[in-house]
Amino acid sequence: MTRGYIQKKHITILGILSVLFLVASVYFYQIGDPVMFRAMRGIICFAFLFVLYFFQKNRVNWIIVLFLILYGTSSFASIWYDENNIATLSMGLNFLAFLLLVGALSPKIHFKKMNLLFTSIFVILVLVNGYLLYLFVEMIRDFALNDLHYFLIFLGAMSLVFSGFCVLLYNHEYSTKASLIFTLFIFVMIFAEVFRAIAIYDFAYGSASVHVARGLLILAISLLVHYELSDKKPAEILGRR
């Protein structure tokens, strides 16, 4: 099997890996192994990073690579989430990962192409999501391990929501298949983080929220790698001005 053939089949490879990781995650959860279940988050990130590097070698986008490293390391740190310092470190790395995406998206967006309808929708989304963010942060206040942990959770939620606003403008600016894939990645990741919080703090849905969060995470990371391996206009590549 040639390398070129494998590259053409990257969607199949991502799909197979996604199923395997989901099955493994469900298995470790069902047998009551929280260490391996939490570790799977980091394993997923670095495994998909390896796939990306295998396909692109020296052509990798270091924005995407650094995001996966930060998010994967944050995920490994969550193994010891019951310890104050490690939990704070995990949330700090999580915040930096999404801040990196916001920083990469910001130079790619412009408001000059926005018509009245899109502007109205954008403003409504800002107000609604801002209010939901406020409610979410208030809900988790009593679960924070310390003030810094709470502050980093707040910053992480803000960066995640703001990345959603930025990616809408990014997709509106370029309107390509690749920009749509990246938009889907951001919003799937948002829902993955929401269900992860629901699962961690046991707000609702029981074990179902755990599996939904993990499934959405796997889908999000596979979409990110798919985006990076898709054809893109030079102007829309993150990190390139």
N, C-alpha and C positions, 0 to 999 in steps of 0.2 A: 504494500500500500504506500503510495508516494505521499510526500508532504503536501503537494498541491491538492491532491484528492482529499486529504484530511482537512485542509483549510476550507474547501468548498462545503464540507460537512460539519462546520463548527456548530451549527444550530442543533444538529443531532447529538453531537458530543455534549453540548450544554444541557440538552434535555435529559440525556442518560444520567449525567452527573447530578442534575437536580432531583431526579427520582431517587437515586441512590442515597443522596444526602437526606431527603425527606424520610425515607424508610428508616435510615440509621437514627435520625433524630427521634422518630416515633418509638423505635425500639428502646433506646436508652431512657426515654421518658417512662415507658411502660414498665421497665424492669426496676425503676426507681434509682437511676444513677445520675444524680444532678450534676456531678462534676463533668462527666462525658457529655451530657446533654448541653451544658453551657459551653463546653469546649468546642462542640460542633460548630458554633457560630464562627469562631476564629478559624477553624479548619476549613469551613465553607469559603470564607473570604480569601484565604491564602491558596486554596486549591484552584479557585477561579482565577486568581492572580497568576498562578503557574500556567494555566491554560492560555491566558492572555499573552504572557511572555513567550510561550512556545510558538504562538502564531506570529508574533510581531518582532521578537528579539529586540534589536536596537531601535526599532521604530515605535516603541511603546510611548504612550502619553504619560508623562510623569505626574500629571495632575491626578489621573485615574489610579496610577500605581500608588501614589502617596495616600489617596483616599482609602484604598483597600488595606494598606498597611496600618493606617491609624484606626480604621474601623475594626479591622481584624484584631489588632492588639487590644483595643477597648473590649472586644468580645471575650478574648482570653482572660482579661483582668476581671470580667464579671464572674468568673469561677469563684472568686473570693469576695463577692459583692456584699457579704454580711460584715466585712471589716471596713470600718470608716474610711481609712486612708485609701484602700484599694478601690472602694466604691467611688470615692471622689476622683481618683485617677481615671477610672473607667469613664465617668461622665465628662471629665475634662477632654479626654481623647475623642470621645463621641462628638463633643462640641466642635473641636478643631477639625474633625473630618468633614462635618457639614459646612463649617465656615469656609473651608477650602473650596467646596463646590460653589458657594455663594460668590466667593472672590473670583472664581474662574468664569462664572456666568455673567457677572456684572459688566465687564467690558463688551459683552456680546449683545447687550440689549439696548434698544433705543425707543424712545417714546414718540418719535416723529411719525411712525407708521400707524399709530393707534387711531382708529376712528371713534366716533362718539359711542357706538354700541360696545366696542371692546373696552373702552375707557370706563364705561358705566359698570360693566361686568367685573372689571378689575377692581374698582373701588368697592363694590359690594363684597367681593371675595376678601379683600383686605379687612373690611370691617367685621364680617362674620367670623373669619378665621382668627382675627385678633381677639374677639370676644371669647371664642372657644378656647383659645390659648390661655386667656385669663382664668377661665373656669377650670381648665386642666391643671394649671399651676396651683390654684387654690386647693384642688382636691388632693394633690400629693404633698402639700405642705407638712402635714402631720407624719408623713412617711419618710421624710428626709432624715438622713443620719446626722447631719450637722448643717450649719449655715452655708458653708462653701459648697457642700453637696447639693443643697437646695438651689443655690445660685447658679451652679453649672447645669442643673436640670432645666432651669428657666432659660438660660442662654442656649442650651441645646434645642429646646423646643422652639425658641425664637428663630434660630438659624435654620431649622428644618422647615418651618412655615415660610420664612422668607425665601428659601430656596424654591418653594412651590410657586411663589409669586414671580421670581426671576425666570423660572423655566417656562412659565406661560408666555412671557415676553420673548424668551429665546425661541420658542417654537413659532410664535407669531412672526418673528423677524425673519426666520429662514424657511419655515414650512416645508421641510424635507422629511423623508422617511427616517433618517438618522435623528433629527431633532425631535420627532414624535416618539421614537424609541426612548430617548433620554428623558423626555417628559413623563412617559409611562414609568420609567425607573424611579424618578423622584417621587411621584405620587404613590406608587406601590410601596416605596420605602417609608413614606409618611404613615401609611396605614400599618405597615409592619411595626413601626415604632409605637404607634398608638396601641395596637393589640399587645405588644410586648409590655407596655406599661400596665395595661389592664391585667395581664397575666401575673406580672411581678407583684403588684399591689392587690391582686385578687378582688378587683372591683366587680367583675361580672363574668358570666359564661363558663366559669370553671376551667377544666382542662381544654375545652374547645378553643379558648383564646390562646393557649400555649401553642397548639398545633397550627392555628391560623397565622399567628405571628411568625412561626418558623417557616411555614410555606410561603408567606409573602416575602420574607427575607431572602429565601433561596431564589424566588422569582425575580426580585429586585436586582440581586447581584448578577444573575444570568442576563438580565436585560442590559445592565451596565456593560458587561463584556461584549454582548451582541452589538451594542451601540459603538463600542470602540473598534470592533472588527468590521463594521459596516462602512460603505463608501460615504464620504462626507466632502462637502465643499471646503476648500482651505480656510475660508473666512469663518466657518462655523466650528472649527476645531477648538476645543477648550484649551486655554493657555497660549493660543497663537493670536497675535494682534494683526 
